[in-house]
Amino acid sequence: MTAKDLQLAREHFLSEHHLDSSIRQDIYTSWQRSKSLKVGPDQLDLPFVREPNLDCPLVTAAGPVLKQLADGLVDEPVSVILTSADGVILTRIAASQRLNRTLDAVNLAPGFSYSEEFAGTNGIGTALETRQPTLVTGAEHYVECLGQLACAGVPITHPISGALVGALDLTGWVEDGGPLLATLAKSATAQIEGRLLAQASAEQTALLNAYLKAGRRAPQVGVLALGDDLVLLNRRLRLALDAQDQAALLEHAVDLTGMPAMHRHIVALPSGLSVRLSSTEDFGFGSRRQMALFYVHLLDTANSAVPAMVKHESLPGITGSSASWRRSCQQIAHGAREQQWVTVSGEPGSGRTAALKAAAIAYIPVGTRIFAAAELSGDSGAMQALRQELEQDRFSIILRDIDLLDEEHQRSVADLIDGREHAGWIGVTIGAAAHNTDLDTLILPYFGHTVPVPALRHRIEDLHDLVPLLLRRLGHGAELSLSPAAMRQLCKYSWPGNVSELRQVLQEVVQRQRTGIAGVDQLPPVCRALSRHALTQIEALERDAIVRSLEENHGNKKAAATALGISRATIYRKIKEFGIGL
């Protein structure tokens, strides 16, 4: 097929959706995807997604291979490009100044995304989408301005986990594109995957050795090791914990690997067992925080902070399928069912009060009164109303943000609730990072245990349950949903305001569109402006640690980096990568 025939076939497809039988099936299928994604065929509009992470294992493994390949192509007008799994350009090497100028003009440059979602059919995006080596030449590109180029892209998969980690792409002029370009790309990709295997093997060997050493040192204690693609539990843990408890333990351990300076943490498991996780200070492989080693001490069940839960317990009006959220709801429900006073900690808007209200509706046979700290501290009438409520034969009370009260008002509340433990039920909410000596001595001794509620960014999968529920409520039952692209955009956001902020965002969507399927263009600007990938749980925890350190050091990046044990260059890169506002 000549270049002119290919150009005509592309034009027929765009204008009439007509397929020329000589067009390769994989190209036609990609054109269809590009059209459904509403990629503009006449103009390239690529977002700058993020500063490339050049410290990742992929870049480390690929570096020598890319250099060798680029050295061999120094006299050829061909660029060597490495991308992340979501199509973001990590590195680009090309000796030809003319080619570099052209690639810059189409933003085929570090930080920009060439996924099909943004760039349509191309060697990078289509290879990542199909997970197959892909050669795209000339007018096979969906966007017209790429027609002067030929791109040979090959997906890179992790040799142990099989996960897609990126792509290698060779891009040159259309007249130079052909099978040789694709063969070179495949050969280089195989070398990169081989180096990834060696790299992973070294890290896992270090973790395995540390795990065996810990087991020999303390054979009577449980030992848990976590790596990117490796989980090790010693025999004591496998015998003591059932599958559900093991899954919950692993989830907690993953959370804790992202927290700096963590030493001990008590975990209540679904079966009712409690364990103490202790990180080992003598283990670390480079700066890889995804790898960790824990001692796991089984605590006396009789002294467990939380008795056994009713499994899969649900609360009215509450949705969310993540294990951490379900576990919190189960513990809150248990407290209400057993008439035990409970403290719920978490960030504002994370669902603390909603979970307490739902538990009260389900298990407390009287109406529930809610008192906010702002009311109790600013209105003597509110404190009197609380007194009257506590004097009832049966009562159900929720005290919101009790940690925000000053010492005088906390003492007043303590005086009112003293001696009323068996007359009714009280639930209180406090901040996730509440450190209040008065609270610890005046209020919390009346409450049996504290249930942590995860922030929305730490259970981002719950968006798929929350969004439909909130849209139905806000739209009063109207048939309105979000497009897959809009949902992906919401998943990229860090949600500092948690579920409350999600409600506000969806309220704006409902005001713009009442029925049908709302796309990205209907989202508020704060969501549409996002340019990074959806954070993993580890990345979200890492972001939180950086934000906390910046706050504690009054925005001083050098001091914050020192406190976290990372370099200034790393904290600057992370601030950009995570979109942290200063």
C-alpha positions as CSV (number, residue, x, y, z in Angstrom):
1,M,0.0,0.0,0.0
2,T,1.5,3.3,-1.1
3,A,1.7,6.3,1.3
4,K,-1.0,8.1,-0.8
5,D,-3.3,5.1,-0.6
6,L,-2.8,5.0,3.1
7,Q,-3.6,8.7,3.5
8,L,-6.8,8.2,1.4
9,A,-7.9,5.2,3.6
10,R,-7.4,7.3,6.7
11,E,-9.5,10.1,5.3
12,H,-12.3,7.7,4.3
13,F,-12.3,6.2,7.8
14,L,-12.5,9.7,9.5
15,S,-15.2,11.0,7.2
16,E,-17.3,7.9,6.4
17,H,-16.0,5.3,8.9
18,H,-15.2,3.2,5.8
19,L,-12.6,0.5,6.1
20,D,-10.1,-0.2,3.3
21,S,-9.5,-3.9,3.3
22,S,-5.8,-3.3,2.9
23,I,-5.5,-1.5,6.3
24,R,-4.0,-3.8,9.0
25,Q,-6.6,-5.0,11.5
26,D,-4.6,-3.8,14.5
27,I,-4.3,-0.3,13.0
28,Y,-8.0,-0.2,12.2
29,T,-9.0,-1.4,15.7
30,S,-6.7,1.3,17.2
31,W,-8.3,4.0,15.0
32,Q,-11.7,2.9,16.3
33,R,-10.5,3.2,19.9
34,S,-9.0,6.6,19.2
35,K,-12.3,7.8,17.7
36,S,-14.3,6.6,20.7
37,L,-11.8,8.4,23.0
38,K,-12.6,11.6,21.0
39,V,-9.0,12.2,20.1
40,G,-8.8,15.0,17.6
41,P,-7.4,13.7,14.3
42,D,-6.3,17.2,13.1
43,Q,-4.5,18.5,16.1
44,L,-2.4,17.0,18.9
45,D,-3.4,18.1,22.4
46,L,-1.1,16.3,24.8
47,P,-1.1,17.0,28.6
48,F,2.1,17.4,30.5
49,V,1.5,14.6,33.0
50,R,4.4,14.8,35.5
51,E,8.1,15.1,35.9
52,P,9.6,11.7,35.0
53,N,10.6,9.5,37.9
54,L,14.2,8.7,36.9
55,D,14.9,6.8,40.1
56,C,12.6,3.9,39.3
57,P,13.8,0.4,38.7
58,L,12.8,0.6,35.0
59,V,15.1,3.5,34.3
60,T,17.9,1.9,36.3
61,A,17.6,-1.3,34.3
62,A,17.1,0.3,30.9
63,G,19.9,2.9,31.2
64,P,22.9,0.9,29.9
65,V,20.7,-0.7,27.2
66,L,19.5,2.7,26.0
67,K,23.0,4.1,25.9
68,Q,24.3,1.2,23.9
69,L,21.4,1.4,21.5
70,A,21.7,5.2,21.1
71,D,25.5,4.9,20.5
72,G,24.9,2.4,17.7
73,L,22.3,4.8,16.1
74,V,24.4,8.0,16.5
75,D,24.6,8.5,12.7
76,E,21.0,7.6,12.1
77,P,17.9,9.9,12.4
78,V,16.3,7.7,15.0
79,S,15.3,8.5,18.6
80,V,15.4,6.0,21.5
81,I,12.5,6.6,23.9
82,L,11.5,5.0,27.2
83,T,8.1,5.4,28.7
84,S,6.2,4.5,31.8
85,A,3.3,2.0,31.8
86,D,0.8,4.9,31.3
87,G,2.7,6.2,28.3
88,V,4.6,9.1,29.9
89,I,7.9,9.7,28.3
90,L,10.7,9.1,30.7
91,T,13.8,9.6,28.5
92,R,14.5,10.5,24.9
93,I,17.8,10.2,23.2
94,A,18.4,11.4,19.6
95,A,21.5,12.7,17.8
96,S,19.7,14.4,14.9
97,Q,18.9,18.0,15.7
98,R,16.2,18.1,13.0
99,L,14.5,15.1,14.4
100,N,14.7,16.5,17.9
101,R,13.0,19.7,16.8
102,T,10.2,17.8,15.2
103,L,9.7,15.6,18.3
104,D,9.7,18.7,20.5
105,A,7.0,20.2,18.2
106,V,4.7,17.3,18.8
107,N,5.6,17.0,22.5
108,L,7.2,13.6,22.2
109,A,9.3,14.7,25.1
110,P,9.8,13.8,28.8
111,G,6.7,14.3,31.0
112,F,4.1,14.2,28.2
113,S,1.8,11.2,27.7
114,Y,1.6,9.3,24.4
115,S,-1.1,6.9,25.5
116,E,-3.9,6.3,23.0
117,E,-6.2,8.3,25.2
118,F,-4.3,11.5,24.3
119,A,-2.3,10.7,21.1
120,G,-4.5,8.2,19.3
121,T,-2.8,5.4,17.3
122,N,1.0,5.6,17.7
123,G,3.8,3.2,18.4
124,I,3.9,3.9,22.1
125,G,0.2,4.1,23.0
126,T,-0.9,1.2,20.8
127,A,1.9,-1.1,22.1
128,L,0.9,-0.3,25.7
129,E,-2.8,-0.8,24.9
130,T,-2.4,-4.1,23.1
131,R,0.7,-5.3,25.0
132,Q,2.1,-6.3,21.6
133,P,5.0,-5.0,19.6
134,T,3.6,-2.3,17.3
135,L,5.0,-0.6,14.2
136,V,3.0,2.5,13.1
137,T,4.2,4.4,10.0
138,G,3.0,7.6,8.3
139,A,-0.7,8.0,7.9
140,E,-1.3,4.9,10.1
141,H,-1.0,7.5,12.9
142,Y,-4.4,8.7,14.0
143,V,-3.3,12.3,14.4
144,E,-2.2,14.0,11.1
145,C,0.9,15.8,12.4
146,L,2.5,12.5,13.3
147,G,2.3,11.3,9.7
148,Q,5.9,12.2,8.9
149,L,7.1,9.7,11.5
150,A,7.5,6.0,11.9
151,C,7.3,4.5,15.4
152,A,8.2,1.0,16.6
153,G,7.0,0.4,20.2
154,V,7.5,-2.7,22.3
155,P,5.8,-3.1,25.7
156,I,8.1,-3.9,28.7
157,T,6.8,-6.4,31.2
158,H,8.2,-7.4,34.6
159,P,9.8,-10.8,34.2
160,I,8.6,-12.0,37.6
161,S,5.1,-10.5,38.1
162,G,4.2,-10.1,34.4
163,A,3.1,-6.5,35.1
164,L,3.3,-3.9,32.4
165,V,6.0,-1.5,33.5
166,G,6.6,0.6,30.4
167,A,7.5,0.6,26.7
168,L,10.6,1.1,24.5
169,D,10.1,3.1,21.3
170,L,12.3,3.8,18.3
171,T,11.0,6.8,16.3
172,G,12.4,8.1,13.0
173,W,11.2,9.5,9.7
174,V,8.5,7.7,7.9
175,E,10.8,6.8,5.0
176,D,13.2,5.1,7.4
177,G,10.6,3.0,9.2
178,G,10.3,-0.7,8.6
179,P,10.8,-4.2,10.1
180,L,14.4,-3.4,11.1
181,L,13.3,-0.7,13.4
182,A,10.8,-3.1,15.1
183,T,13.5,-5.8,15.3
184,L,15.9,-3.4,17.1
185,A,13.2,-2.4,19.5
186,K,12.4,-6.0,20.4
187,S,16.0,-6.9,20.9
188,A,16.6,-4.0,23.3
189,T,13.4,-4.7,25.2
190,A,14.5,-8.3,25.8
191,Q,17.8,-6.9,27.3
192,I,15.9,-4.5,29.5
193,E,13.7,-7.3,30.8
194,G,16.7,-9.4,31.5
195,R,18.2,-6.6,33.6
196,L,14.9,-6.2,35.4
197,L,15.1,-9.9,36.3
198,A,18.6,-9.6,37.7
199,Q,17.8,-6.4,39.6
200,A,14.7,-8.0,41.1
201,S,16.5,-11.1,42.0
202,A,19.2,-9.2,43.9
203,E,16.6,-7.3,45.9
204,Q,14.5,-10.4,46.7
205,T,17.6,-12.3,47.7
206,A,18.4,-9.5,50.2
207,L,14.8,-9.6,51.5
208,L,14.9,-13.4,51.8
209,N,18.2,-13.4,53.7
210,A,16.8,-10.8,56.1
211,Y,13.6,-12.9,56.6
212,L,15.6,-16.1,57.3
213,K,17.9,-14.3,59.7
214,A,14.9,-12.8,61.6
215,G,13.3,-16.3,61.8
216,R,16.5,-17.8,63.3
217,R,16.8,-14.9,65.8
218,A,13.2,-15.1,67.1
219,P,11.7,-18.5,66.2
220,Q,8.8,-18.1,68.6
221,V,7.6,-14.9,66.9
222,G,5.8,-14.4,63.6
223,V,7.8,-12.9,60.7
224,L,6.4,-11.1,57.7
225,A,8.4,-9.9,54.7
226,L,7.0,-7.7,51.9
227,G,8.6,-7.0,48.5
228,D,7.2,-5.7,45.2
229,D,6.4,-9.2,44.1
230,L,7.1,-11.2,47.2
231,V,5.2,-12.0,50.4
232,L,6.7,-14.3,53.0
233,L,5.0,-15.5,56.2
234,N,6.7,-17.9,58.5
235,R,5.0,-21.1,59.7
236,R,3.9,-19.6,63.0
237,L,1.8,-17.0,61.3
238,R,0.4,-19.4,58.7
239,L,-0.8,-21.7,61.4
240,A,-2.2,-19.0,63.7
241,L,-4.0,-16.8,61.2
242,D,-6.8,-17.8,58.8
243,A,-6.9,-16.5,55.2
244,Q,-9.0,-13.4,56.1
245,D,-6.7,-12.4,59.0
246,Q,-3.6,-12.9,56.8
247,A,-5.1,-10.6,54.1
248,A,-5.9,-8.0,56.7
249,L,-2.4,-8.2,58.2
250,L,-0.9,-7.8,54.8
251,E,-3.0,-4.7,54.1
252,H,-1.9,-3.1,57.3
253,A,1.7,-4.0,56.6
254,V,1.5,-2.4,53.2
255,D,0.1,0.7,54.8
256,L,2.9,0.9,57.3
257,T,5.8,0.5,54.8
258,G,5.0,4.0,53.6
259,M,5.2,5.6,57.0
260,P,8.5,7.0,58.1
261,A,10.0,6.1,61.5
262,M,7.3,3.5,62.2
263,H,8.3,1.0,65.0
264,R,5.2,-0.6,66.5
265,H,1.6,-0.8,65.6
266,I,-1.3,-2.8,67.1
267,V,-3.7,-4.3,64.6
268,A,-7.1,-5.7,65.2
269,L,-7.8,-8.6,62.8
270,P,-11.3,-9.6,61.5
271,S,-11.4,-12.8,63.6
272,G,-10.9,-10.7,66.8
273,L,-7.2,-11.5,67.3
274,S,-4.9,-8.6,67.8
275,V,-1.2,-8.5,66.8
276,R,1.6,-6.1,67.2
277,L,3.6,-5.3,64.1
278,S,7.2,-4.2,64.8
279,S,9.4,-3.1,61.9
280,T,13.0,-4.2,62.0
281,E,15.5,-1.4,61.9
282,D,18.4,-3.5,60.6
283,F,16.8,-4.2,57.2
284,G,16.8,-2.0,54.1
285,F,17.7,-2.6,50.5
286,G,18.8,0.7,49.0
287,S,16.0,3.2,49.4
288,R,13.2,0.9,48.3
289,R,10.3,1.6,50.7
290,Q,8.2,-1.0,49.0
291,M,10.3,-3.7,50.8
292,A,9.9,-4.2,54.6
293,L,10.4,-6.8,57.3
294,F,8.2,-7.1,60.4
295,Y,8.1,-9.1,63.6
296,V,4.4,-10.0,64.3
297,H,3.6,-10.7,68.0
298,L,0.3,-12.4,68.7
299,L,-1.4,-10.7,71.6
300,D,-3.5,-12.3,74.3
301,T,-7.1,-12.4,72.9
302,A,-8.5,-11.7,76.4
303,N,-6.7,-8.3,76.3
304,S,-7.5,-7.6,72.7
305,A,-8.6,-4.0,72.1
306,V,-11.5,-5.2,69.8
307,P,-13.4,-8.4,70.3
308,A,-14.4,-10.6,67.4
309,M,-16.4,-8.9,64.7
310,V,-19.5,-10.1,62.9
311,K,-18.0,-10.7,59.4
312,H,-19.2,-8.8,56.4
313,E,-21.4,-6.6,58.6
314,S,-23.1,-3.7,56.7
315,L,-24.5,-0.4,57.9
316,P,-27.5,1.3,56.4
317,G,-26.7,3.9,53.9
318,I,-23.0,3.2,53.9
319,T,-21.1,1.9,50.9
320,G,-17.6,1.0,50.1
321,S,-15.9,-2.4,49.4
322,S,-12.3,-1.8,50.4
323,A,-11.1,-4.0,53.2
324,S,-9.9,-1.1,55.3
325,W,-13.3,0.7,55.2
326,R,-15.2,-2.5,55.8
327,R,-13.0,-3.3,58.8
328,S,-13.6,0.2,60.3
329,C,-17.4,-0.2,59.8
330,Q,-17.4,-3.6,61.4
331,Q,-15.6,-2.3,64.5
332,I,-17.9,0.7,64.8
333,A,-21.0,-1.6,64.4
334,H,-19.7,-3.9,67.0
335,G,-19.3,-1.0,69.5
336,A,-22.9,0.2,68.9
337,R,-24.3,-3.3,69.0
338,E,-22.6,-4.0,72.4
339,Q,-23.4,-0.5,73.7
340,Q,-19.7,0.2,74.0
341,W,-18.6,3.8,73.7
342,V,-16.3,4.2,70.7
343,T,-13.9,6.8,69.4
344,V,-13.5,7.2,65.6
345,S,-10.4,8.9,64.3
346,G,-9.8,10.1,60.8
347,E,-9.6,13.2,58.6
348,P,-12.5,15.6,58.2
349,G,-15.0,14.4,55.7
350,S,-13.7,10.8,55.6
351,G,-17.0,9.3,56.8
352,R,-16.5,9.2,60.6
353,T,-19.8,10.7,61.6
354,A,-21.7,8.9,58.8
355,A,-20.5,5.6,60.0
356,L,-21.4,6.4,63.6
357,K,-24.9,7.6,62.6
358,A,-25.4,4.4,60.5
359,A,-24.3,2.2,63.4
360,A,-26.7,4.1,65.8
361,I,-29.6,3.6,63.4
362,A,-28.9,-0.1,63.1
363,Y,-28.3,-0.9,66.8
364,I,-29.4,1.9,69.1
365,P,-33.2,1.9,69.8
366,V,-33.5,5.6,70.5
367,G,-32.9,8.7,68.3
368,T,-29.4,10.1,68.1
369,R,-28.4,13.6,68.9
370,I,-25.3,15.1,67.3
371,F,-23.2,17.8,69.0
372,A,-20.3,19.5,67.1
373,A,-17.3,20.9,69.0
374,A,-18.1,24.3,67.6
375,E,-21.5,24.3,69.2
376,L,-20.3,23.1,72.5
377,S,-17.5,25.7,72.7
378,G,-19.5,28.6,71.4
379,D,-23.0,28.2,72.8
380,S,-23.8,27.6,76.5
381,G,-27.2,26.4,75.3
382,A,-25.6,23.5,73.4
383,M,-23.8,22.3,76.6
384,Q,-27.1,22.5,78.5
385,A,-28.8,20.5,75.8
386,L,-26.0,17.9,76.1
387,R,-26.6,17.8,79.8
388,Q,-30.4,17.2,79.4
389,E,-29.8,14.5,76.8
390,L,-27.4,12.6,79.1
391,E,-30.0,12.8,81.9
392,Q,-32.4,10.6,79.8
393,D,-33.0,7.0,80.8
394,R,-31.7,5.9,77.4
395,F,-29.6,8.2,75.1
396,S,-27.6,8.0,71.9
397,I,-25.1,10.8,71.3
398,I,-22.4,11.6,68.8
399,L,-19.8,14.3,69.7
400,R,-18.0,15.6,66.6
401,D,-14.4,16.7,66.6
402,I,-14.2,16.6,70.4
403,D,-10.4,17.1,70.2
404,L,-11.0,20.7,69.0
405,L,-12.5,21.7,72.4
406,D,-10.2,23.6,74.7
407,E,-9.4,22.2,78.2
408,E,-12.2,24.0,79.9
409,H,-14.9,22.6,77.6
410,Q,-13.3,19.1,77.6
411,R,-13.5,19.1,81.3
412,S,-17.1,20.1,81.2
413,V,-17.9,17.3,78.8
414,A,-16.0,14.8,81.0
415,D,-18.0,15.9,84.1
416,L,-21.3,15.4,82.2
417,I,-20.5,11.9,80.9
418,D,-18.9,10.7,84.1
419,G,-21.0,7.9,85.6
420,R,-23.3,7.6,82.5
421,E,-21.5,4.7,80.8
422,H,-24.3,2.2,81.4
423,A,-27.2,4.5,80.6
424,G,-26.7,5.0,76.9
425,W,-24.3,5.1,74.0
426,I,-21.8,7.8,72.9
427,G,-19.6,7.9,69.8
428,V,-17.0,10.6,69.3
429,T,-14.9,11.7,66.4
430,I,-11.3,13.0,66.6
431,G,-8.7,14.0,64.0
432,A,-6.4,11.5,62.5
433,A,-3.4,13.2,64.0
434,A,-5.0,14.3,67.3
435,H,-2.3,14.8,70.0
436,N,-4.1,16.4,72.9
437,T,-2.9,15.7,76.4
438,D,-6.2,17.0,77.8
439,L,-8.2,14.7,75.5
440,D,-6.1,11.7,76.5
441,T,-6.6,12.3,80.2
442,L,-10.1,13.8,80.4
443,I,-12.2,12.2,77.6
444,L,-10.7,9.1,76.0
445,P,-10.5,7.1,79.2
446,Y,-14.3,6.7,79.0
447,F,-14.1,5.1,75.6
448,G,-13.1,1.4,75.2
449,H,-11.2,1.7,71.9
450,T,-10.4,3.9,69.0
451,V,-11.4,2.9,65.4
452,P,-9.3,4.5,62.6
453,V,-11.2,5.5,59.4
454,P,-9.1,5.6,56.3
455,A,-8.9,8.7,54.1
456,L,-10.6,8.4,50.7
457,R,-7.2,8.5,48.9
458,H,-6.2,5.4,50.8
459,R,-9.3,3.5,49.6
460,I,-9.6,5.1,46.2
461,E,-11.3,1.9,44.9
462,D,-14.4,2.9,46.9
463,L,-15.1,5.7,44.4
464,H,-16.7,3.1,42.2
465,D,-19.3,2.5,45.0
466,L,-19.6,6.1,46.3
467,V,-20.0,7.9,43.0
468,P,-23.2,6.1,41.9
469,L,-24.7,6.3,45.4
470,L,-24.0,10.1,45.7
471,L,-25.2,10.8,42.2
472,R,-28.6,9.1,42.9
473,R,-29.0,11.1,46.1
474,L,-27.9,14.4,44.7
475,G,-30.0,13.9,41.5
476,H,-33.0,12.6,43.5
477,G,-33.0,9.4,41.6
478,A,-32.3,10.7,38.1
479,E,-30.4,8.4,35.8
480,L,-27.0,10.1,35.7
481,S,-23.6,8.4,35.6
482,L,-20.0,9.3,34.9
483,S,-18.1,8.1,31.8
484,P,-15.1,5.8,32.3
485,A,-12.7,8.7,31.4
486,A,-14.4,10.9,34.1
487,M,-14.1,8.1,36.7
488,R,-10.4,7.7,35.8
489,Q,-9.9,11.4,36.3
490,L,-11.5,11.3,39.7
491,C,-9.2,8.4,40.7
492,K,-6.2,10.6,40.0
493,Y,-7.2,13.2,42.6
494,S,-5.8,13.1,46.1
495,W,-9.2,14.1,47.7
496,P,-7.9,16.3,50.6
497,G,-11.5,16.9,51.6
498,N,-12.4,13.2,51.4
499,V,-16.0,12.1,50.8
500,S,-17.3,15.6,51.7
501,E,-15.3,17.0,48.8
502,L,-16.4,14.2,46.5
503,R,-20.0,15.2,47.3
504,Q,-19.3,18.8,46.4
505,V,-17.7,17.8,43.1
506,L,-20.6,15.6,42.2
507,Q,-23.1,18.4,43.2
508,E,-21.4,20.6,40.6
509,V,-21.7,17.8,38.0
510,V,-25.5,17.4,38.8
511,Q,-25.9,21.2,38.4
512,R,-24.4,21.0,34.9
513,Q,-26.1,17.8,33.7
514,R,-29.1,16.0,35.2
515,T,-29.3,12.8,33.2
516,G,-27.2,10.7,30.9
517,I,-23.5,10.1,31.0
518,A,-21.3,13.0,32.2
519,G,-17.9,13.2,30.7
520,V,-14.6,14.8,31.9
521,D,-15.8,18.2,30.5
522,Q,-18.5,18.2,33.2
523,L,-16.1,17.9,36.1
524,P,-15.0,21.0,38.0
525,P,-11.7,22.6,37.0
526,V,-10.0,21.2,40.2
527,C,-10.5,17.7,38.8
528,R,-10.0,18.4,35.1
529,A,-6.6,20.1,35.7
530,L,-5.1,16.9,37.1
531,S,-2.0,15.8,35.2
532,R,-0.7,12.8,37.1
533,H,-1.5,9.1,37.3
534,A,-3.7,7.7,40.0
535,L,-1.6,7.2,43.1
536,T,-1.1,3.8,44.5
537,Q,-1.7,3.2,48.2
538,I,2.1,3.4,48.8
539,E,2.4,6.6,46.8
540,A,-0.6,8.2,48.7
541,L,1.0,7.4,52.0
542,E,4.4,8.7,50.7
543,R,2.6,11.9,49.6
544,D,1.0,12.3,53.1
545,A,4.4,11.9,54.8
546,I,5.9,14.6,52.6
547,V,2.9,17.0,53.3
548,R,3.2,16.4,57.0
549,S,6.9,17.0,57.1
550,L,6.5,20.2,55.1
551,E,3.8,21.4,57.5
552,E,6.0,20.5,60.5
553,N,8.9,22.4,59.0
554,H,6.9,25.4,57.9
555,G,7.4,24.7,54.2
556,N,11.2,24.4,54.4
557,K,12.0,21.8,51.8
558,K,15.5,21.1,53.0
559,A,14.4,20.6,56.6
560,A,11.5,18.4,55.5
561,A,13.8,16.3,53.3
562,T,16.2,15.8,56.2
563,A,13.4,14.8,58.6
564,L,12.2,12.2,56.1
565,G,15.7,10.9,55.4
566,I,15.6,11.8,51.7
567,S,17.6,14.2,49.5
568,R,16.5,17.7,48.5
569,A,16.4,16.6,44.9
570,T,14.1,13.7,45.8
571,I,11.7,15.9,47.7
572,Y,11.5,18.5,44.9
573,R,10.8,15.7,42.4
574,K,8.1,14.2,44.7
575,I,6.5,17.6,45.2
576,K,6.1,18.0,41.5
577,E,5.1,14.3,40.9
578,F,2.4,14.3,43.5
579,G,1.2,17.8,42.8
580,I,1.7,19.1,46.3
581,G,0.7,22.7,46.7
582,L,3.0,24.9,48.8
